[in-house]
Amino acid sequence: MKGRLIVLEGTDGTGKTTQVSLMAQRLEREGVPFRQVKFPRYGSPFAAPVERYLQGDLGKRPGDVSAYAASTLYAVDRYASYQQDWREDHEGGKLILADRYTTSNAVHQAPKLPEEERWTYLNWLFDLEYNRLALPEPDLMIYLDLPAEISAQMLRLRQEATHTRADIHEQDGDYLRACRESARDIAGRLGWKVVDCSRAGAMRAPEDIHEELWALVRPLAED
């Protein structure tokens, strides 16, 4: 019996890493066998081209690298991860909890294209990863939605706390806004579960968001 693949997705600064961590702790408490994965796999040789792209070595702005080219870089890392790290767990029936996945390409690359070309790209993307590379499709896709202005604030706080430099996606506010607008449209058309991470113009408490996420994950976790 194949496992269940649950993906938490969202634009930069929406708190995905925090929510994945809280979900992993919850699954452990509930005694659910699971495997946690995260993309891209920074530090892996298969993710090195992605890192160079995000550092601006292939172009200083996101739009300098085509949606198709950037997506291919990410897909290689995902394929290697599946083959090397978690295929056996997935095929053995474990729940897989993913921080980003193929859907991240959909969120961050589709906005580079005119609206009339985006679904041609998305059909190509899903065919590439799910059919030609034979990566498993998500059983549950959760999109964490947050206004771009709040995302930008969260990114600044994270960079100050970790003393890290923003990548070319995070540096471009107009691009992040376009990603959010496109992602909301994609989520609606593809039936992703959308969780609003803000309330009254501010970020919701992580624990509050987690309880909403757990209500979505629990049926698959108990399956």
C-alpha positions in Angstrom: 0.0 0.0 0.0 1.4 3.4 -1.0 1.7 6.1 1.6 -0.1 9.4 1.6 1.7 12.5 0.5 0.7 15.8 2.2 2.2 19.0 1.0 2.3 22.4 2.7 2.8 25.1 0.1 2.8 28.9 0.1 4.8 32.0 -1.0 7.9 33.0 1.0 7.3 34.3 4.5 4.0 32.4 5.1 5.4 30.3 8.0 5.6 26.9 6.1 8.7 25.7 8.0 7.0 26.5 11.4 3.8 24.7 10.4 5.7 21.7 9.0 7.5 21.5 12.3 4.3 21.7 14.4 2.7 19.1 12.2 5.7 16.7 12.6 5.4 17.1 16.4 1.7 16.4 16.2 2.1 13.3 14.1 4.8 12.0 16.6 2.4 12.6 19.5 -0.4 10.8 17.6 1.9 7.8 16.9 1.6 8.2 13.1 4.6 6.8 11.1 5.7 9.5 8.8 8.7 10.9 6.8 9.4 14.6 6.5 10.9 16.1 3.4 11.8 19.6 2.3 12.5 21.2 -1.1 14.8 22.4 -2.4 17.4 20.3 -0.6 20.0 23.0 0.1 23.5 21.5 0.3 22.7 18.6 -2.0 24.6 18.4 -5.3 21.3 17.9 -7.1 20.0 21.2 -5.7 23.2 23.2 -6.5 21.7 24.6 -9.8 18.7 25.8 -7.9 20.9 27.5 -5.3 22.8 29.3 -8.1 19.5 30.4 -9.6 18.2 31.8 -6.3 21.6 33.5 -5.7 21.2 35.4 -9.0 24.0 33.6 -10.9 21.6 32.8 -13.8 19.9 36.2 -13.8 19.4 39.0 -11.3 15.6 38.9 -11.4 13.2 35.9 -11.3 12.0 36.7 -14.8 15.5 36.5 -16.3 15.2 32.7 -16.1 12.2 31.2 -17.9 9.5 29.3 -16.0 10.4 26.1 -17.9 14.2 26.4 -17.2 13.8 27.1 -13.5 11.2 24.3 -13.1 13.5 21.8 -14.7 16.2 22.7 -12.1 13.8 22.1 -9.2 12.4 18.9 -10.8 15.9 17.3 -10.9 16.3 17.8 -7.2 12.9 16.4 -6.4 13.5 13.3 -8.6 16.9 12.6 -6.9 15.3 13.1 -3.5 12.5 10.6 -4.3 14.9 8.0 -5.7 17.5 8.4 -2.9 15.6 9.2 0.2 11.9 8.5 0.5 10.6 6.3 -2.3 10.8 3.2 -0.1 9.0 4.9 2.7 6.2 6.1 0.4 5.8 2.7 -1.3 5.9 1.1 2.2 2.8 3.0 3.3 4.3 5.8 5.4 2.8 9.3 5.4 5.1 11.8 3.7 5.0 15.4 5.0 6.5 17.8 2.4 7.6 21.4 2.9 7.1 22.5 -0.8 6.8 20.2 -3.7 6.0 20.3 -7.5 3.3 22.8 -6.5 6.0 25.2 -5.5 7.0 25.5 -9.2 3.3 26.2 -10.0 3.2 29.0 -7.4 6.6 30.6 -8.2 7.1 30.0 -12.0 3.6 30.5 -13.5 3.5 34.2 -12.7 6.5 34.7 -15.1 4.2 33.9 -18.0 1.2 35.8 -19.5 -2.1 34.6 -18.1 -3.1 33.0 -21.4 0.1 30.8 -21.3 0.0 29.7 -17.7 -2.1 26.6 -18.0 -0.1 25.4 -21.0 2.9 25.7 -18.7 1.1 24.0 -15.7 0.0 21.1 -17.9 3.6 20.7 -19.0 4.9 20.9 -15.4 2.5 18.3 -14.0 3.1 16.0 -16.9 6.9 16.3 -16.4 7.0 15.5 -12.7 4.0 13.2 -12.2 4.1 11.3 -15.5 7.5 11.4 -17.1 9.5 11.5 -13.8 6.9 9.3 -12.1 6.9 11.3 -8.9 3.8 10.7 -6.7 1.0 13.2 -6.8 -0.1 14.8 -3.5 -3.0 13.3 -1.7 -3.5 16.6 0.1 -2.3 20.0 -1.0 -2.6 22.8 1.5 -1.8 26.3 0.4 -0.9 28.8 3.2 -2.2 32.2 2.1 -0.9 35.5 3.4 -1.1 39.0 2.0 2.2 40.0 0.3 2.7 42.9 2.7 2.6 40.7 5.8 4.8 38.1 4.0 7.4 40.8 3.4 7.3 41.8 7.1 7.8 38.1 8.1 10.7 37.8 5.6 12.5 40.8 7.0 12.1 39.5 10.6 13.5 36.1 9.5 16.5 37.6 7.8 17.3 39.8 10.8 17.0 36.8 13.1 19.1 34.4 11.0 21.5 37.0 9.5 20.7 35.6 6.0 20.5 37.4 2.7 17.3 37.4 0.7 17.3 35.4 -2.6 16.1 36.9 -5.9 12.5 35.8 -5.2 12.4 37.4 -1.7 14.0 40.6 -2.9 11.3 41.3 -5.5 8.0 42.5 -3.9 6.1 42.8 -7.1 7.1 39.3 -8.0 5.9 37.9 -4.6 2.5 39.8 -5.1 2.2 38.2 -8.5 3.0 34.8 -7.1 0.2 35.1 -4.5 -2.4 36.3 -7.0 -1.5 33.5 -9.4 -1.4 30.9 -6.6 -4.9 31.8 -5.4 -6.2 31.3 -8.9 -4.4 28.0 -9.3 -5.5 26.8 -5.9 -9.1 27.5 -6.7 -9.0 25.7 -10.0 -7.1 22.6 -8.8 -9.0 22.2 -5.5 -6.1 22.9 -3.1 -7.1 23.5 0.5 -6.5 27.2 1.2 -5.7 28.3 4.8 -5.8 32.0 5.5 -2.8 32.7 7.8 -3.8 36.3 8.6 -6.6 37.9 10.6 -7.4 41.6 10.9 -4.3 42.6 9.0 -1.9 40.6 11.1 -0.4 37.1 11.2 -2.4 34.5 13.1 -0.8 32.6 16.0 1.1 29.6 14.7 -0.8 27.3 17.1 -4.1 28.6 15.8 -3.1 27.9 12.2 -1.8 24.5 13.1 -5.2 23.4 14.5 -6.9 24.3 11.2 -4.2 22.4 9.4 -4.6 19.3 11.7 -8.3 19.2 10.9 -7.4 18.8 7.2 -4.5 16.3 7.8 -6.1 14.1 10.5 -8.4 12.0 8.2 -5.3 11.0 6.1 -3.2 10.5 9.2 -5.7 8.1 10.7 -6.4 6.3 7.4 
